[in-house]
């Protein structure tokens, strides 16, 4: 068996890269635990017991106490926002976190949800951004190390549909032709790329210092699907260059990204090289670990089982280990499997088992 490169070799390659960003410098890696977890959409006792029994030790938590959930293969259509973004109730969040941890799962991340005044540049965005800051402080107080967020004015969900997979399973596919030319939505409007980046930079310069003080890392998920615009709304974080630009706004581990191996592959990028780049700079604060088959970069692809698709997930796992990644890896999406329950536990169990096998092989090879 050929020898795998050492961590020093990986780091040498990374620091010699011509792609170094001003204000985003490499960091010295530590040994990586490769923590595999699951995103909890509900906190029913049966759900928590299921994941604990299949070996999951870490989880992302919902901001509301739900005991039932219905998760489809295809997400619902995008629509105008309703309601106001409000700071979390710290006591309620503490109860949810304690309930999860009583089942043997350690909470590592919580997602912010939509802050639409900020995204759409509407009056009241300053107060809304302060509510985001309050959420970040609460996460720090509760010992939740990572807060994830999305920065998109509207997701292109209408481009998703299903196709048959192996054995009659159901796979999620995307084709931008399904959403091309759709009109703007009332309540959302049109937003240029320049406007979105002005808002994103203003947002980061406000919230990242708060995250630093709270001991929290922020993780921005790239726009998925990674199309340029949807219904007249530009998608500002839809390429590898965009993610590098985001990481360069403020030089801080608190200003990081969610590295999604599926989205990287959808973009036509090498997920392994992206891991090395951002991992060398300690800017990967969360990982969505999944696989896709791409027909046309950015615009046409199928989300596959983890052991199918174009991303070399074994090489991705090695790259996370070599760069000393310390945060969580979750499977993110699952195909539909016959006889599964609304929470898609069977599909996720397959994914988690596959990831655990890759982790075991990686750690034995890299650190033996």
N, C-alpha and C positions, 0 to 999 in steps of 0.2 A: 504494500500500500504506500503511495507517495506521501512524503511528510507534508503536513500542513504548515504554512508560514507561521512563524512565531509572532507574538504580539508586537515585538520590537520591529519586525519586518513590516507589519501592517502600518504601524505608526510612522515608520520612515517614509513609506509610500505616501501616506496621507499628508504629512507635513511638507513633503516636497512638491505637492500638487500646485499647479499654476492657478488653481481656482480659489486661493485664499481670499477671504473677504476682509476688507478693512473693518475693524471693530468686531470681528468674530474669529478669535484666534484659537489654535488647537489647545487641548487640555490633556494632561497626563492621565492615562486610563488606570482604573483599579480593577481587581478581579470582579467578574460579573457573576451574579447568582442566577441570571436568566429566570426571572420570576414569571411563571405562567399563571394567568388568572382568567376571570370571566366577568363580562359586563352583566350586572344583575339588573334586569328590568322589573323584577318583582322580588319581594323578600318573604314569600310564603315559606313556611317551615319545610315543606316538601322540596321546594327549589333549592334552598340552602343545604339541606341534607344530601340531595342528589349530587351537587357539585363537590361537597366535602367528601362524599364517598368515592368519587372518581379521581380524587387526588388533588383537587384545586385547593390552594392555600390562600390565594389573594383574589380580591374582587374590586370592581368599581361599583359605586353605590348610586341608587336613584335618590333624587332630592325629595321624593314623596313616598310614604309608606303604602305600597301596593302589594296585594296578595294575588292578583290575577293580571294576566297580560296576554294579548293576542298579537303575535309577531308574524307578519306575512313575509314571503320571499321578496316581494316588491313593495317599496315604501309608498305611502299615500301621495297624491298629487300635491305640488306646492300651492300654497294659498296665502292670502294676505294675513298678516299677523293680527291676533286679537289679544286683548288684555295688556297689562303692564308688567314689565320686569320688576320684580321686587327682591330685596335682600332675603336670604334664607332665614328661617326661624332656627336659631342655634340649638335650642332645647329639643325641637322636633328632630333636627338632624342628628343630634347626639343619641336620641332614642333609636333611630334607624341604624346608625353605626353600631351601637351596642348590641342590637338584635342580630345583626350580621355576624359580629365578632363572637357572640355567644355560640354560634354554630361552628366556630373554628376557622372562619375566613377573615383575613386581615384586609381592611379597606385601604386602598392605595390611591384612589382617584374619584373625583366627582365632576360631572359635566355641568357647565354653566346654563345651558339652554339659550334661548334667543333674546338678545337685547336689541330690539328692532329700531328704536329711536336712534341709537348710535350707528347701526348699520345703514339706516336710510337717511341719516343726517337731518333728523327732524327736531323741532323745538323740544327742549327737555332732555336732550342727550347728555348734558352735563350731570343732571341729577341721576339719570339712568347709569352713567358710568360710575358715579359714586356708589350706587347700589351694587354694581359689580365689584367694586373695591371692598365693600362690606362683606360680600360673599367670600372673597379671597381671604380676608382677615378671619372670618369664621372657620374656613377650612384650616388655616394655620392653627387656630386655637384648639380645634378638634384633632389635630395631628394627621390631617389628610394631606399627603405631600404633593399631590398634583391636581391641578384644576384644568380641565380640557375645555376648549371652546371652538366654535366654527365662526368664520367671518365671511358670510355670504348673504346678500340681500334676499335671495330666493334660490332654492335648490331645483335643479332640472329633473325632478322626479318623473315627469310624464314621459321621459325617454326610456324608462325601464319597462321591461316585459319579461315573460318567462319562456324558456326553451327546455326541452327534455334533456336530461342528463343520463348517466349510466344507470341501467336497471330501472328506468322509469322515474328517476328522481327529477326534481324541479330546480332549474338553475335560473339565476337572475342575469338578464342581458341588458345592454344599453345600446341605443343607436340615436345619434344626435339628429338624424333626419326626421325623427318623430317629433322633435321640438323646434326645428328650424322654422323661423318666420312666425312663431306664435306671438300674439300681441301682448303688450304690457298688461299686468294685472292692476285693477283698481285697488288702491290701498298699498301698492308697492311702488309703481311708477318705474321710470327709467333711471339708471345710475351708470355713469361712465367709469372706466377703469381709473382715471385720474381722481375722480371723486372718492372712489372706494379706497384707494391707497392713501389719500389725504386723511380719511377717517381712520384707517387702520393705524397709521403712524401716530396720529393724535391719541388714539386709544392705548397703544402700547406705551407711549411716553407717560401716560397717566397711571396705568395699572401695573406695569412691571416694577417700578419702585415700591409699590405697596406689596407686591408678591415677595420681593426681596426681604422687606422688613418682616413679613409674616412667615418666612421660611417655606414658601410655596413655589413650586415650579409651574409655569403656564405651558400648555401644549396646544398649539393651533393645528387643527386638522385641515389638510388641504381640501380645496373644494372638490366634491365628489358628487356627480361626474365632473371631470376636469375640462369642461367646455369653456369657451371664451366668454359667452354671455347666454342668458336665458330670459326670454320675454323682456328684452331690453335692459336687463340687470347684469352688469359685468361681474365676472367671478375673479376676484383679485389674487387668490392664492391657488392658481391652477397649473403651475409648472414648477419644475425644479429650480429654475431661476427665481421664481417668486418666493419660494421657501428660503432660498439663500438671502434674498433681499430682506425678508422679514427678520431672519436671524441677525442681520447686520444693522437693524434699526437701533438696537441697544445691546451692548456686549455684556450679557448676563445669562447664566444658566437658567434664570427665571423666565427668560424670553426664549422659549424653545418650541418644538414642533411635535406633532404626532407623526411618526414615520409609519406610513401605511404602505406595506410592500405591494398590496394590490393596486393602489392608486399610482405608485411609482411606475409599475408595469403598464398601467393604462396610459400613462404619459409617454410610453416608449422609452423610458429610462431604465438603467441598470440599478435595481434595488440595492444590490450589494455595494456598488460604488457610492450610492447615496448614504447608506449606513456608515460606510467608512468616513465619508466627508463630514457628516453632522456628528457622528459618534466621536470622532477625533477632537471635536470642539465642544463636547458635552452639551449638545443642544437637542438631543433626542430625549424627550420627557415622557413619551408614551409610545406604544407600538401597537398597530393593528396588523396582525400577521395572517395574510391570506393570499390566495392565488387567483390569477385570471388568465384567459386566453384572449389576445388582442388581434382583432381583424384590421383596425385602423386606429393608430394612436390618438388619444384624447376623445375619440368620438364613436367607436364601435368595438365592443368587447363583451365577453361572457365571464361571469364570476364562477369559478370552478371549485371542486373539492380541493382540499389542501394538497393532496398527492397527485393532482393534475395541474395543468396550466403551465405558464412560461416562466414564472419566477423560480429561481433556484433557491428554494426555502432552506435547504441544508446549508448552502453557502451563506444565506442571510443569517441563520442562527450562529454560524461560526463568526461572521463579522460582528454581530452583537457581542459575542464573548470576547473577541480580540480587542474591541474598542472599550471594553469595560462597562457596558451598559448596565445601569443599576435599577431601572424602573420596571414597569409592568409590560408584559406581552399578552394580548388577548386575541382570540380568533376572529372577532368582529362580526363576520357574516357566516351564514350556514345555508347550504342548499336545503330544499324541502325533501324529507325522507318519508317513505311510507310508514304510516302508523304513528307519526310523531305527535307530540302534545303541542298546544299553542305556543309555548316558550321555546320550541325547537330544540329540546334537550338532547335528543338522539344525535342530531347533526353536530351540535357543539361537542358532544362527547367524543365523536370521531375526530374532530379537529383538535381537541385538547390532547387526546391520546397520541395523535400524530406529532404534535408539537413536543410532547413529553419525550417521545422517542428520539426526536432530533436533538433535544436538549441533552439527554443522557449520552448520546454518541458524541456530541460536541464537547461536553465537559470532560469526558474521558480522554478524548484525543488531544484537547488543548491544554489540559492541566495535569495530565498523568506524568 
